[in-house]
């Protein structure tokens, strides 16, 4: 059975400083470049027929590296950009928690209902992403989706049919990792692949 993979790109300076990046385009940091190199190695035996990427950095660069290494086409998905966090972009999560404790608590408990100043609600982002993925998820074969947080967690929730758990947690961590979201019912274009326990263990590294 084919698979749908979620790939989180290497880190940026904002990731390392625990700042919210949102829709800001930031390049991979030196650490992020190392994470992508390790990512390519851990994905070495995984069948990938087509790579879809979010329209923001560092997802585009990570997808380009992967596509070049595997000889696989990379396609950007229109409207698959990260969550617009408005005036929160560039701020540290701890700074928001300290300055706006009530809003921060609501953001943790009911992320879909909170709208950052001059940004979009997670409910709006979820609906936008759901529509953007309708056609791509009907493609055949082993598909890879490259997206940074919190977009990655939204994609995972949509593909798995689960609610988004915690927006603040979704905005942190996971750089340079991958996971299988679900089996793809459409026939593989490049052979079947089953994740071994040994290879699965590399996803978090």
VOMI-573584 format. One line per 2 residues: number of its first residue (from 1); their letters; for each residue x, y, z of N, C-alpha, C, O. Coordinates in pm, whole numbers, always signed. Atoms other than C-alpha are relative to their C-alpha. Layout:
# residues N
NUM = A = X/Y/Z/X/Y/Z/X/Y/Z/X/Y/Z  ...
# end
This chain:
# residues 205
1 = XX = +84/-120/+0/+0/+0/+0/+88/+125/+0/+188/+131/+71  -72/-127/+3/+123/+349/-82/-26/+79/+128/-113/+44/+208
3 = XX = +9/-76/-124/+166/+612/+188/-2/+150/-27/+43/+198/-131  -6/-145/-1/+118/+980/+259/+91/+39/+115/+63/+9/+231
5 = XX = -99/-40/-99/+417/+1128/+440/-11/+148/+32/-46/+229/-54  -12/-140/-41/+447/+1450/+636/+145/+25/+36/+201/-45/+120
7 = XX = -140/-33/-24/+793/+1608/+631/+10/+142/+54/-39/+236/-8  -23/-133/-57/+888/+1896/+856/+140/+47/-41/+237/-28/-25
9 = XX = -129/-48/+50/+1169/+2111/+712/+100/+24/+112/+67/+21/+231  -102/-34/-97/+1496/+2194/+879/-32/+133/+67/-118/+208/+21
11 = XX = +31/-117/-84/+1501/+2471/+1138/+54/+130/-58/+146/+132/-139  -46/-136/+28/+1540/+2845/+1097/+49/+60/+131/+40/-2/+236
13 = XX = -45/-67/-122/+1685/+3093/+1343/-116/+22/+96/-99/+18/+218  +117/-21/-85/+1332/+3160/+1469/-35/-127/+76/-71/-121/+194
15 = XX = +27/+126/-70/+1280/+2791/+1549/+94/-16/+118/+53/-56/+227  -101/+18/-104/+1600/+2790/+1749/-17/+101/+114/+29/+77/+226
17 = XX = +26/-101/-102/+1493/+3104/+1936/-142/-12/+57/-184/+70/+139  +138/+24/-42/+1140/+2965/+1989/-88/+122/-28/-169/+163/+55
19 = XX = +82/-110/+46/+988/+3253/+1796/-102/-50/-102/-75/-147/-174  +103/+38/+96/+669/+3229/+1592/+36/+55/-137/+55/+176/-153
21 = XX = -38/-43/+136/+751/+3240/+1222/-122/+34/-84/-120/+130/-161  +120/-26/+79/+403/+3220/+1072/+29/+3/-149/+87/-92/-203
23 = XX = -17/-12/+144/+409/+3343/+713/+131/+66/-41/+155/+88/-160  -129/-62/+33/+754/+3502/+736/+90/-102/-70/+99/-217/-29
25 = XX = -93/+87/+72/+1004/+3357/+488/+140/+15/+59/+202/+121/+48  -134/+1/-58/+1326/+3265/+667/+78/-118/-56/+21/-226/-75
27 = XX = -79/+109/+56/+1612/+3056/+527/+34/-104/+107/+24/-78/+227  -51/+102/-92/+1737/+2734/+679/+124/+54/+72/+208/+120/+11
29 = XX = -122/-34/-75/+1992/+2793/+953/+105/-107/-30/+75/-204/-99  -102/+102/+20/+2320/+2602/+954/-43/-132/+65/-16/-240/+12
31 = XX = +53/+120/-65/+2158/+2360/+1197/-108/-61/-87/-118/-183/-100  +106/+49/+88/+1861/+2336/+962/+55/-73/-121/-2/-174/-163
33 = XX = -64/+67/+113/+2091/+2245/+672/+47/-140/+41/+35/-235/-35  -44/+129/-51/+2236/+1965/+885/-119/-93/+20/-110/-213/-8
35 = XX = +119/+81/-21/+1888/+1845/+975/-54/-53/-132/-99/-168/-139  +48/+44/+130/+1789/+1830/+608/+88/-112/-55/+38/-209/-112
37 = XX = -92/+105/+45/+2101/+1627/+526/-31/-133/+71/-33/-239/+9  +35/+121/-75/+2009/+1382/+803/-136/-53/-44/-157/-174/-51
39 = XX = +133/+37/+45/+1649/+1382/+683/+8/-80/-131/-59/-182/-146  -16/+70/+128/+1754/+1279/+331/+52/-141/+22/+12/-235/-47
41 = XX = -53/+132/-31/+1947/+992/+482/-106/-92/+57/-115/-209/+19  +101/+84/-65/+1658/+867/+697/-112/-37/-96/-181/-137/-76
43 = XX = +104/+29/+99/+1424/+881/+397/+53/-83/-117/-17/-106/-215  -66/+65/+112/+1668/+688/+179/-72/-119/-59/-65/-140/-180
45 = XX = +67/+121/+48/+1461/+368/+153/-150/+18/-18/-219/-77/-56  +144/-25/+7/+1118/+529/+155/-41/+39/-142/+17/+131/-201
47 = XX = +49/-31/+135/+929/+530/-176/-74/+133/+0/-166/+153/+79  +67/-129/+17/+829/+883/-282/-19/+23/-149/+77/+23/-225
49 = XX = +30/-23/+141/+655/+949/-613/-18/+147/-33/+11/+190/-145  +30/-141/+24/+561/+1314/-574/+12/+77/+131/-32/+30/+236
51 = XX = -18/-84/-118/+652/+1593/-333/-84/+126/-14/-73/+198/-114  +75/-125/-7/+410/+1870/-242/+61/+85/+110/+99/+34/+215
53 = XX = -58/-88/-101/+538/+2173/-55/-89/+120/+26/-161/+167/-61  +64/-126/-33/+394/+2467/+128/+73/+111/-75/+184/+91/-124
55 = XX = -56/-108/+81/+460/+2801/-39/+96/+90/+76/+144/+189/+21  -89/-83/-82/+675/+2940/+244/+132/-72/+24/+140/-195/+20
57 = XX = -126/+56/-48/+1036/+2891/+342/-15/-34/+148/-91/+33/+218  -104/+78/+67/+1196/+2678/+474/-51/-126/-69/+29/-209/-113
59 = XX = +56/+120/+63/+957/+2416/+333/+45/-12/-145/+78/-122/-190  -37/+4/+141/+1039/+2511/-26/+142/-50/-20/+167/-134/-107
61 = XX = -139/+41/+14/+1413/+2468/+19/+18/-146/+36/+88/-220/-33  -9/+140/-41/+1376/+2139/+205/-58/-91/-108/+1/-194/-140
63 = XX = +62/+79/+107/+1142/+2007/-65/+89/-5/-124/+99/-109/-189  -87/-6/+117/+1383/+2120/-337/+121/-94/+18/+159/-165/-75
65 = XX = -111/+91/-28/+1674/+1934/-172/-44/-145/-17/+25/-226/-80  +51/+137/+7/+1462/+1620/-140/-32/-39/-144/+0/-150/-186
67 = XX = +34/+28/+138/+1333/+1642/-495/+123/-24/-86/+125/-115/-169  -123/+15/+77/+1682/+1686/-638/+71/-130/+35/+125/-197/-54
69 = XX = -69/+121/-42/+1823/+1399/-433/-69/-126/-50/-3/-227/-78  +76/+119/+38/+1545/+1160/-534/-43/+1/-146/-97/-99/-194
71 = XX = +48/-9/+137/+1476/+1280/-888/-150/-4/-8/-207/-63/-99  +146/+1/-11/+1115/+1339/-788/-53/+142/-19/+6/+236/+34
73 = XX = +53/-134/+20/+900/+1634/-901/-52/+63/+128/-106/-6/+215  +48/-76/-115/+817/+1904/-648/-104/+101/-49/-80/+175/-144
75 = XX = +106/-92/+38/+492/+2098/-669/-44/+83/+121/-67/+29/+229  +56/-85/-105/+379/+2396/-463/-151/-6/-9/-208/-13/-118
77 = XX = +146/+1/-5/+18/+2391/-352/-49/+141/+29/-17/+199/+133  +54/-134/-19/-163/+2720/-394/-84/+3/+127/-161/-89/+154
79 = XX = +70/-21/-127/-303/+2848/-62/+52/-87/+114/-1/-81/+225  -58/+78/-109/-89/+2602/+135/+118/+77/+59/+233/+34/+50
81 = XX = -101/-77/-70/+98/+2870/+324/-24/-14/+150/-131/-59/+192  +13/+19/-143/+159/+2874/+695/-104/+94/+59/-151/+187/-7
83 = XX = +103/-80/-67/-82/+3022/+945/+47/+144/+13/+161/+170/+53  -30/-143/-16/-93/+3402/+941/-17/+35/+148/-129/+49/+197
85 = XX = +3/-32/-142/-2/+3484/+1300/+7/+149/+28/+26/+191/+142  +11/-144/-16/-21/+3857/+1239/+114/+62/+80/+231/+37/+54
87 = XX = -99/-72/-80/+154/+4073/+1496/+74/-90/+99/+168/-45/+164  -73/+93/-86/+260/+3763/+1693/+125/-53/-69/+214/-108/-3
89 = XX = -115/+51/+73/+507/+3673/+1419/+127/+71/+45/+134/+194/+48  -125/-55/-50/+859/+3720/+1548/+10/+0/+151/+119/+16/+206
91 = XX = -1/+3/-146/+756/+3698/+1913/+29/-141/+51/-1/-240/-17  -21/+129/-63/+864/+3419/+2144/-130/-45/+66/-207/+37/+116
93 = XX = +121/+55/-62/+590/+3189/+2270/-8/+42/+147/-116/+76/+196  -2/-37/-141/+697/+3265/+2627/-38/+146/+18/-100/+182/+118
95 = XX = +34/-142/-7/+661/+3637/+2557/-152/+21/-10/-209/+104/+61  +146/-9/+12/+299/+3591/+2449/-66/-50/+128/-162/+9/+176
97 = XX = +56/+55/-124/+229/+3377/+2755/+11/+100/+114/-81/+112/+194  -23/-94/-109/+375/+3642/+2985/-82/+128/-14/-137/+177/+84
99 = XX = +68/-128/+21/+216/+3951/+2827/-151/-15/-16/-226/+76/+16  +143/+20/+27/-122/+3801/+2735/-45/-135/+56/-83/-224/-20
101 = XX = +27/+132/-60/-189/+3517/+2984/-139/-55/-29/-153/-175/-51  +135/+48/+25/-566/+3499/+2928/-15/-50/-143/-70/-158/-168
103 = XX = +8/+40/+141/-539/+3489/+2550/+84/-124/-24/+45/-212/-101  -89/+115/+17/-251/+3242/+2574/-70/-127/+48/-62/-231/-17
105 = XX = +71/+116/-53/-460/+3008/+2789/-110/-43/-95/-130/-162/-119  +106/+32/+97/-750/+3030/+2542/+59/-63/-125/+1/-154/-183
107 = XX = -67/+51/+120/-507/+2965/+2256/+40/-146/+21/+38/-225/-74  -34/+138/-32/-396/+2646/+2432/-123/-89/+0/-121/-200/-52
109 = XX = +118/+82/-20/-745/+2524/+2513/-92/-5/-121/-151/-110/-149  +90/-6/+116/-940/+2637/+2204/+68/+76/-113/+29/+188/-144
111 = XX = -79/-72/+101/-690/+2725/+1930/-80/+49/-120/-47/+152/-178  +76/-39/+118/-951/+2742/+1655/-75/+131/+19/-113/+196/-78
113 = XX = +80/-120/-27/-1127/+3032/+1827/+81/+127/+13/+25/+237/+15  -85/-117/-25/-829/+3263/+1874/+56/+54/-131/+99/-21/-219
115 = XX = -56/-66/+118/-720/+3516/+1615/+110/+97/+46/+80/+195/+114  -106/-95/-33/-379/+3682/+1658/-29/+135/-63/-92/+140/-169
117 = XX = +25/-133/+59/-390/+4059/+1597/+48/+7/-145/+164/-22/-174  -28/-12/+142/-404/+4117/+1219/+38/-132/-66/+101/-134/-171
119 = XX = -28/+132/+55/-377/+3742/+1161/-127/-73/-38/-229/-10/-69  +117/+82/+30/-616/+3454/+1095/-20/-99/+112/+76/-136/+180
121 = XX = +27/+102/-101/-785/+3209/+1327/+47/-135/-51/+62/-156/-171  -38/+135/+42/-677/+2848/+1326/-117/-67/-72/-96/-151/-159
123 = XX = +116/+55/+71/-1033/+2763/+1218/+4/+41/-147/-25/-40/-235  -12/-47/+138/-983/+2977/+907/+114/-71/-73/+100/-109/-189
125 = XX = -114/+68/+60/-644/+2820/+845/-33/-146/-32/+4/-197/-138  +37/+140/+21/-783/+2468/+883/-88/-14/-123/-68/-104/-204
127 = XX = +89/+7/+115/-1058/+2535/+630/+77/+29/-129/+54/-37/-231  -81/-34/+118/-811/+2694/+386/+86/-120/-41/+92/-155/-159
129 = XX = -88/+113/+27/-571/+2400/+415/-81/-121/-48/-37/-194/-137  +86/+112/+41/-854/+2147/+384/-33/+10/-150/-27/-89/-223
131 = XX = +32/-21/+141/-956/+2299/+50/+123/-16/-89/+115/-72/-199  -122/+7/+79/-595/+2326/-69/+46/-144/-21/+112/-174/-121
133 = XX = -46/+139/+9/-538/+1953/-6/-97/-92/-74/-64/-208/-98  +101/+87/+61/-853/+1823/-175/+52/-73/-124/+42/-195/-132
135 = XX = -49/+62/+124/-698/+1761/-518/+130/-77/+19/+140/-190/-28  -125/+74/-18/-343/+1668/-412/-18/-137/+66/+50/-232/+29
137 = XX = +17/+126/-71/-468/+1395/-178/-72/-106/-82/-87/-220/-38  +62/+97/+90/-646/+1228/-470/+101/-58/-99/+66/-142/-181
139 = XX = -104/+48/+90/-316/+1167/-650/+41/-143/+36/+27/-186/+151  -47/+136/-21/-178/+816/-693/+140/-1/+61/+215/+95/+49
141 = XX = -136/+25/-41/+130/+679/-527/+38/+45/+139/-47/+75/+223  -56/-41/-129/+355/+769/-236/+22/+151/-3/+108/+201/-76
143 = XX = -3/-145/+0/+303/+1136/-160/+71/+53/+124/+56/-2/+234  -66/-66/-113/+517/+1360/+59/-49/+145/+6/-52/+214/-96
145 = XX = +43/-137/-23/+388/+1687/+207/+103/+67/+89/+129/+20/+200  -103/-69/-78/+653/+1933/+327/-58/+129/+55/-104/+215/-20
147 = XX = +58/-119/-63/+538/+2195/+577/+58/+17/+140/+81/-80/+212  -49/-33/-133/+667/+2371/+887/-118/+15/+97/-233/+23/+55
149 = XX = +103/-22/-101/+478/+2412/+1214/-43/+147/+1/+38/+234/-30  +105/+94/-40/+204/+2494/+1291/-78/-60/-117/-169/-141/-95
151 = XX = +69/+55/+117/+91/+2417/+934/+8/-152/-4/-89/-218/-40  -18/+145/+3/+233/+2065/+964/-102/-71/+88/-158/-173/+49
153 = XX = +95/+62/-92/+12/+1985/+1263/-143/+10/-54/-225/-79/-32  +132/-14/+61/-293/+2118/+1079/-18/-103/-110/-123/-167/-120
155 = XX = +6/+100/+105/-214/+1896/+780/-19/-139/+59/-101/-217/+11  +11/+131/-65/-169/+1595/+1009/-142/-23/+53/-197/-132/+37
157 = XX = +135/+12/-54/-504/+1661/+1178/-102/-25/-111/-192/-107/-96  +93/+14/+112/-684/+1694/+844/+12/-137/-65/-89/-204/-86
159 = XX = -20/+128/+69/-530/+1387/+679/-45/-116/+88/-98/-215/+38  +38/+107/-91/-591/+1174/+989/-144/+10/+49/-195/-81/+114
161 = XX = +137/-18/-44/-937/+1314/+1049/-12/+23/+149/-107/-23/+212  -3/-26/-143/-849/+1434/+1398/-3/+149/+27/+34/+228/-60
163 = XX = -2/-143/-34/-895/+1767/+1579/+140/+48/+28/+226/-29/+71  -127/-61/-37/-604/+2006/+1620/+4/+10/+151/-88/+63/+213
165 = XX = -3/+10/-146/-490/+1955/+1977/+36/+131/+70/-46/+186/+144  -48/-113/-77/-286/+2250/+2101/+85/+89/-90/+192/+48/-136
167 = XX = -67/-89/+96/-181/+2548/+1891/+140/+38/+46/+231/+46/-36  -132/-42/-47/+109/+2651/+2113/+100/-114/-11/+217/-92/-43
169 = XX = -90/+114/+15/+253/+2300/+2113/+32/-23/-148/+143/-61/-183  -19/+20/+143/+204/+2281/+1737/+101/+97/-59/+156/+72/-166
171 = XX = -94/-101/+52/+424/+2590/+1695/+144/-30/+38/+233/+50/+9  -136/+29/-46/+729/+2420/+1844/+46/-138/-43/-32/-233/-48
173 = XX = -64/+129/+15/+967/+2142/+1756/-27/-72/-131/-100/-25/-218  +24/+87/+113/+978/+1865/+1503/+78/+32/-126/+52/-28/-230
175 = XX = -72/-39/+122/+1222/+2029/+1260/+84/-116/-53/+150/-187/+24  -82/+103/+62/+1385/+1792/+1013/-45/-142/+29/+37/-233/+32
177 = XX = +52/+134/-30/+1156/+1495/+1092/-107/-37/-102/-154/+47/-179  +107/+47/+89/+905/+1286/+901/-82/-107/+69/-37/-170/+165
179 = XX = +88/+104/-53/+614/+1055/+974/-100/-41/-108/-129/+35/-200  +105/+48/+90/+357/+846/+791/-134/+46/+57/-167/+16/+172
181 = XX = +130/-46/-45/+16/+1010/+813/-107/-107/-16/-191/-127/+71  +97/+107/+23/-183/+728/+660/+41/-74/-128/+125/-27/-205
183 = XX = -19/+71/+126/-183/+467/+387/-81/+70/-108/-190/+121/-82  +69/-61/+113/-278/+600/+47/-72/-110/-77/-9/-204/-124
185 = XX = +75/+106/+69/-558/+395/-114/+30/-9/-148/-10/-106/-213  -30/+1/+142/-428/+483/-459/+131/-75/-26/+228/-58/+49
187 = XX = -112/+88/+31/-182/+241/-619/+133/+75/-12/+139/+185/-68  -133/-60/+7/+188/+315/-585/+52/+5/-142/+20/-81/-225
189 = XX = -63/-13/+131/+382/+435/-887/+141/-58/-1/+199/-79/-108  -140/+43/-4/+718/+308/-766/+24/-118/+95/+133/-132/+151
191 = XX = -18/+116/-85/+659/-9/-570/-50/+24/+142/-74/+137/+182  +54/-9/-135/+541/-84/-220/+111/+17/+101/+225/-22/+78
193 = XX = -99/-19/-105/+716/+12/+100/-69/-11/+135/-173/+50/+158  +51/+14/-136/+656/-92/+459/+106/+53/+95/+223/+15/+87
195 = XX = -95/-59/-94/+818/+107/+738/+45/-105/+101/-37/-163/+172  -54/+95/-97/+1046/-117/+942/+13/+69/+135/+26/+191/+139
197 = XX = -18/-61/-133/+1076/-62/+1319/+131/+77/+9/+138/+182/+72  -130/-66/-7/+1443/+27/+1270/-4/+136/-68/+48/+234/-15
199 = XX = +5/-126/+72/+1371/+295/+1010/-97/+97/+66/-74/+218/+68  +97/-86/-67/+1068/+424/+1196/+64/+74/+116/+28/+188/+147
201 = XX = -66/-60/-116/+1294/+492/+1493/+85/+120/-38/+120/+200/+48  -85/-113/+42/+1497/+737/+1284/-79/+126/-23/-19/+233/-37
203 = XX = +80/-116/+35/+1207/+973/+1223/+20/+116/+94/+18/+232/+52  -11/-108/-99/+1258/+1168/+1542/+141/+55/+12/+166/+142/+95
205 = X = -140/-42/-13/+1632/+1215/+1485/+44/+86/-117/+158/+130/-122
# end
